[in-house]
Amino acid sequence: MSCLPQSQTTGRVLVVDDHAAARESVADVLRHSGYEVVCLASAVEALPVLEKSSFDVVITDLQMPGMDGLEFIRQIEQRQHGGQVLMITAHATISSAVEAMRHGAFDYLEKPFDVAQLEQLVSQAITRGRLLVPDEFKSLSLEDTDFGLVGASVKMNELRTRIAQVAPTDETVLVCGESGTGKELVARALHEMSRRHTGPLVSLNCPALSPQLTESELFGHRRGAFTGADDERVGRFEMAEGGTILLDEITEIDLTLQAKLLRVLQERTYERVGCNETRKANVRVVASTNRNLSEEVSAGRFRQDLYYRLAVVPLVIPPLRERGDDVQLLADHFLSRAAERLEKPRCTLEADARRLFASYHWPGNVRELENIITRSCVLNDGQPISAAELRPWLEQPEQIDASTSAEPLPVGTSLEDMERQMIVATLEHYDGHRAKTAEALGIGVRTLSGKLRSYGYAPRAKSFRDTTPIDQQKMPIPSAVFAGSQEKRSA
């Protein structure tokens, strides 16, 4: 079937087995029971994954090339991973069972295993693991908080811990992270876990308003304070009295208003626009930004004193590309949400779609993933969602189908030629658009232009009629760019 009934994921399981059929058999059983499952073919491959991601249960085979199951369990014990370990093998011996249990394995299962026994052992292992979690971390579980902060990676667990430490205080918090990482969710978690949670959470999207309107939105105004001020207006600070105010993308506030905001943070007082009456601000301030504030200060676009006042407690949200297997957990989360909104069975992802998600570096972060999952569910025709359906929506050159690419590079190709061919292929993919090409390659437009010049590329002259910025023009790609290293050296 293409779509399964909607089910609730009850834990994360890592299955490590070099035998593909056995690995997928275990995974299928557990996925049908509602678990989030990640499969790997070797212990050597699994150890780096365990450094980045958290799992409730690790299921491992005994005999594997490179590193056997017993050594794998020893390595997990040394790293204090925290998940429970189950060993499944067709080569059971008393000595191997004793050794596995001695190094922390929860239990030992022989092949061929009984499906009900496997499900029972995994359930018991998860229950045991959660009973062993220290009390101070129990409040941080997704089941208890439900702030939308889905993820089990090390960086997300660290973020949750920091939120729990900071939330009970009234200190100003600066939430930093790329667009789409979930800064508003962090702000909501800070508010809901604070002693101000019974008060309002009021937000202001700073880039959406002009400087004058922003000041009025923040502090309010009296009638007649400026043209168009026909009535008195209550500002966001007044609306947030006793609660929390979120200043979203605070770097967009102009310098004059930054000075007034600094006074509010220092003295906890403000005045409405056009009014001399001083009001007290009993409000906790949470600010967010997707920019590097140190660089903004150095460039003179942000006040240094305001930066220091805001950054009392900075929280950095990791981008999705640094969160390991969180992308799979988030995909399942958004699949369930889409099923609920659309009132249809929960759709499934093909294995190649999950591999595509794992390899893509998500420039739009969690918001991009949610949009793609929602779009694919809306358009789903009853079949599992495949990589072929998703790939056109991912614009990065790394995801271009190999079948549409040039011939594979021969062994011995120099790094210089590899770089040249990658740049040329990306430029061709974006129809000569330099700005998009530079963004996709992760380099500056000037750097890209310099490399094209070194390849013998000469941009066309810009006429007085052409008002398109030079960095955004679509340039023709001359045949000289495609010349190999031999032609370059002979020239």
N, C-alpha and C positions, 0 to 999 in steps of 0.2 A: 504494500500500500504506500501511497505517496505522502500522506499526512497522518500522523498519529494523533490520538486523542490528547488533548492538553494535559500535561502532567507536571508535577512540581519536582524540580531537582532537589534531591535530599543530601547530596554530598558529591565530592570530587574524588575520582579514582584514577590512578595511573597504572596502566597495565604494561608490563615489560616482559616480552617473550620474543625470541628470535624466530619462532615458528608462526608465520602469518595467519594460518587458518585457526590455530589455537588462540592466538591473540584476539582475532576478530570475534571468535566464538564467545570468549569471556566478555568482550566489550558489548556485543549485541545483547547478551543476557542482562547486563547491568544497565544499559541504556533503556531497555524496555521496563526496567524497574524504576526509572526516573533519575538515575545518576548521570552526572557529567563525567565522561570518560575520555582520557587521552591515552593513545597507544604509542609505544616506542619499541624498536626492535632490539635494543641492547642496553645493558647497564651503563656502558660507557657513554651512550647517548643520553641516558636518563639523568645522570648526576648533574650536569649543567642545568637541566630543566628544573631540578629540585632546588637549585640555588636561587632561581628566579620566581618559582611558583609554589604554592602550597597545595597539598592534597590531603584529604582525610584518610585515604587508604592507598597503599602501594602494593600491587599484586605482581609478584615476580616469579619467573621460571627458575629452576635450579641450575640446569646445565645450559649455558650460553657461551658463545665464543667471546674472547677478550676479557671478560670478567664474569665469573659464575654468580649464581644467586646468593650464596653465602657471603662472598666478598662484598657484593652489593649491599647486603643487609648490614655488614660491618661498617661500610662507608656511610650509610644512612644514620647509623647509631652515632658515629663520630661527629656528623654534621648536626646532630640534634634537630632533625627535620620536624619531628612532632607528630607525623602521621603514623597510623598503624600499618604494619606490614603483614601480608599474607603470602605464603609460598605455595605455588602449585607446580607439581612435577610428576612425571611418569616414572621417575627413578627414586622412589622413596626408600630411605633407610633410617633406622633408629638413630644412628650417629648424626646424620644431616638434620633430622628433626630436632634433636637435642641442641645441636649447634645453632640452628636458626632461632629457637626459643631463647637460648642463652643470650643472644645479641638483640633481643627485643621483639622478635616476630610474634604477632598475635596468635597465629595458628598456622596449620600445615594441612594442605589438601592434595590428595592424590588424583592423578588422571587415570581413567576418565572420571570426571567429577559429576556429582549430582547437582542439577541447576538449583533446586531448592536449598541444598546445603550451601552452595556458593552465595546465594542471596542472603541467607541467614547469617553466615560468617561476616559478610561485608557490613550488614546492618549492626551486628554486635560489635564489630571493630569500630565503627563510627560512634556508636553510643559510648564505648569505653574511652575513645579519644576525647570526646567532649566532656566526659566526666573528669578527665584529667586536666582540662583547661583551667588555669588560675582564675579565681573569682574576679580579679580586676579586668580581665579581658572578656568575660561573659557578656557584659553590656555592649560590646562592640560587634556582636554577631549580626549578620544581615537580617536574620529572623527577628531580632529584637528591635533594630533601629529602623529598617525600611526607609532609608533616605535616598535610595537609588544608587548608593555607592557600591555597585556590584564589582567584585573582583577578589581574587585570593592570592595575588602576587605579593612578593615581599614588600614592594614599594607601596602597594595599597594598604597592606596591613600596618606598615609604619605610619602611613597617613592617618588611618583610623586611630591608632594609638595617640598620635599627636593631637588630633581633634578632641579625643577624650580628656587629654591633659589641659587643653586650652579652654574648652567650652565652658566649664564652671566659673571661669574668671570673667571680669568685665573689661579685660585688656583689648585694645584695638588690634585687629588681625588683618594682615595683608595676604590675600590668596592669589598666588601666581600660577600661571599655566597657559599653555597654548589655547587658542580658540577651539571650543568643542570638547574640552577635557572634563567639564562638569564643575566649574567654579561656583555656580549658583547652588548646586547640590551640597557642596561643602559649606557654603554660607548657611543653608537651611539646617544642616546637621549641627553647626555651631550654635544656632539659635535654639533648636529643639532640645539640645542637651545642656542648655544653660539655665540659670535660675530666672532668666527673663522669658522663658518659653511660654508663659501665660500672656505675655504682652505681644504686640504686633511685630511682624517682620515686614519692613517696608523697603522697597528697592527703587533705585533710580538708574536708568540706562543713560549714562553721561554722554555718549556720542550722539544721541538722538536729538539734542536740543542746542539752541544757540546759547552763548554766554549769558545774555540777559534772562532768557527763559530758564536756564539752569539755576541761576541764583534765586529766581522766584519759586521754582520747584523745590529747592532745598529749604529755603527759609520763609517762604510765603511773602505776600505783599499786601499793603493797605490799598484801599480804593483810591484811584487817581495817581498812584505812584509813578506810572509811566503810561504812554499812549496805549490804549486798549485795556488798561486795568480798570474795568468798569465795576468790579466787585472785589471784596477782600478775598484773599486766597490763603488757605492753610498750607504750610510747607511740609515737606517730607520729614524733617526733624521733629516737627510738632506732632505729625501723625504717628511717628514711631515712639512717642513718649512711653517710657517704661519697657521698651522692647529693643529691637535691633534695626539698624538701617544698613542696607547694602548699597555701596557706591560702585556700580558695575562699570569697569573700564575707566578707572579714575584718571588715567593719563590724558583723557580727552578734555578735561576741565582746563580752561585757560588760566594763565599765570595770575591774573588779577583775582579771580575767584579762588584760586589756590590759597592766597594769603588769608582770605576770609574763612576758608575752611580750616586753616591752621589754627586760627583763633578759637574756633569751636572746639577743636581737639585739645587745645591747651587750657582754655578757661571754662569750657563747657557752657558757653553762653553764645547767643546770636541775636540779631535783630531782623525783623521783617523788612523787606525792601520798602523804602519810603517812610519808615517808622523809627523813632528813637528809643522805643521801649525795649529794654534788654530782657530776654527770656532765657531760662535755664534749659539746658539740653540733658535730660536724664535718658541718654540713649547710648547703646553700645554701637561702635562703628566697625563695620567689616568692609574692606575695600578689595576690589579685584582688578587685575590687569593681565593682559596677554603680552606685554612688552617687558623688556629688561629695564627696570627703573633706574639702575645705576647708569646705564647708557643715556637714558632720557635726561638725567640730572647733568651728566657731562656735556650733553648737547644744548643745555640751557632751556629745555622744554618742560622741566619739572623742578619745583623748588626742593633744594636739598633738605631744608629744615622740615618740610612737610613729609618728605620721604622717610626721614628718621622717626618722625612722629607716627607714621603709618606702620612702619616695619617693626613695631614692638615685638610681634610674634608672626613671622612669615610662615606660610604654609605653601609648599610647592606641590602641585598636582602633576604626576608623571604623565607624559604623552602615551598614547595607546601603544605605540611601537616599542616602548620600554617595559611593557607590562606582561610580556610572555603570553601564556595561555589564557589570560583574562579575556582576550578577544573571542575565544570560543565560549566562555561562560557568558559574556555579554551578548553574543549572538543568540544563545539559547534564551537568555532573558528577554531580548527584544522579539524573538519568535513567539514567546508566550504572551507578551503584551499585545503584539499584533493580532494574535488569535483571539484574544479577549475583546479587543476593539472591533475587529471585523466580524466577530461572532461566527467563527469558522474553526475547523480543527487545526491544531498546531502543525505547521509545515516543518519539513525536515531538510537538512542540508546534506548533499552528497559529500563523500570523502574528499573529492577534488576541490569542492567549494571551501571546505575547511582548510585545506592546504593553501589555497589561494589567499584566504583571510590571514593565515599565519605568516605568509611571505610578504604581504603588502604592508607598506609602512604608514598608512593612514594619516595623510596630511590634515584631514578634517577631524581626526580623532574619533571619540565616541559618538559625536553627533553625526559624522559621516557614516559610521557603521549602522546606527539606528535608522538613518534615512534609507540606506540601501536595503536593509532587512525589511523595512516597512514596504518599500516599493516592490520588492520581490514577492512579498506575501500578497499584496493587492493584485499583482499581475499573475499570480500562480494559477496554473491550469490543472492542478491535481497531481503533478509530478514532483519528485524531490528536486530541490533547487540545485542546479549544477554550476560549475565554474564558468561554463560557456555563457550562461545567462548573466552572471555577475561581472565578467571581465570587461564588457564595454563601458561599464559605469566607473571603472577604476582607471584614472588617467595617467598613472605613472608608467614610464617607459619600461620599468622592470617587469610589468605585467603584460607586455605585448606578446601575443602568442608566437612561440618560436617558429611556427609554420609560416608566418608572414615575414620573418626576419630574413636577413641576408644569409649567405652560406656560412656554415660554422667556421670559426677561425682555425687555421691550421696550427699544428703544434710548432712552437718556436716563434710565434708571432710576438713582436716586441710590445712592451707596455705602451709605448708611444703610439703604435699603430692601433692597439686595442682602444686607447682613449679616443683617437681620431675617429674610428669607426662608430663608437658609441655616441660621440657628439654629433656626427653627421646623421646617424640613424634617427636620433632624437629630434634634430632640426628638421629633418624630412617629415617625421611624424607630425610635427606641429606646423607644417607648411611654411617653414622659414621664419616663424614667429620667435624672435629672439628672447623676449621676456618670458614666455611660457617655457621655452627650451631651457633657459638658465634656471628657472624655478624647479623644473623637473629634475635637472641634473644636480641641484643643490649648490650651484655656483653663482657668482654675480654676473650681471650682463656685461660688465667691462672685461671680466675674465674670459667670458665666452667670446667676445669680440676679438680680444687679443689672440686667442687660440685660432680663430678663423683666419685672422690676418697671417699668422704663421703658416697656415696651410695654403696661402696664396689667394685668399678670399678678399675681394675689394668691394665694399658696399656701394650701392648706387648713390648718386648725388641726390640730395633732397631739394626739390623745387620749392619756390615760394608759395605754390598752391597746396603743397602737402603739409597739412597741419597736424598730422599724426606724430606723437612723440617718437623720436628716433629709436628708442628702446622697444617700442611696440610695433614698429613697422614689420611687415612680412617681406623678407628678403629672398630673392631668387637664389637657389643653390647652384653655383657653377660646377661644371664637370671637374674643374681642377681640384675641388675639395676631395673628390673620391680617389685621387691619385695615390698609389701605394708608396711605401717608404723608399723603394728602389728608385722611383721616378723623382721623389723629393731629393734623394742623395745625389742623383745624376744631374739634377738642375743646379 
